């Protein structure tokens, strides 16, 4: 017996070297400063949000993670009350701590999924990539590109 070929699209990851910087714990004000010039995405009790860093609230988000990106870097913040555990990843860059990451297509939740509340139209207007740092402490960074 043979296996049936997949009927949907097949996504394969591409391996890329990246520069990783573990920034560590930052207060919310410091984290917002680090995010200057990026686009940010997060999910909270009000839904999934995409906004420029300049539109982030003054107070810490009621979310577990925030992902941010600009043309050369990706940031991942794990929000823990008034602080954020922060890391920066620069795919394709050398210097610093070099890591091998896997980049694969990502997609926001389907319109009726409701895992993260209502999704804004811009969530479906972008093409997302997941940048996965494998290993004993895996982490996923997210960035969006034009469709």
C-alpha positions, 0 to 999 in steps of 0.5 A: 500500500502507498501513502496518498499524496497531500491534497493541500499545499506542501510547506517546506522550511528553508534553513538560514543562518541568523544573528541572535541577540538575547536582550533579556528582561526589559521594562515596558517603556524600554521595550517600546523604545526597542520596538521603534520603527517596527510593525507589531502583532499580538493577540489579547482579549480584544482580538489579534492586533497589527500596529506600528510600534508608535501605536502601542499602548503606554501600559503593558499589553494584556498578552503573552507574546508580541512579535515585531519586525522591520526589513532587517530584524525580528523581535520576540517579546514574552510579556510577563506583567510589567516586563518583557523577556526580549530577543532579537533575530536578524536573519541572513546576518553574521556576527554575534551569536550565529544560529540556524533558523527554519523559515516557513510560511505562516497564516493567521487564524481563519476568520471563524476560528475565534482562537484570538477573537476578531481578526483585522482585515490587515491580518489577511492582507499580509503574508506571514513567515514563521522563523523558528529557532529549534533546539532545547529552548525553541522560540518562534519569531514572526514577520510579515511581508507584502502579499 
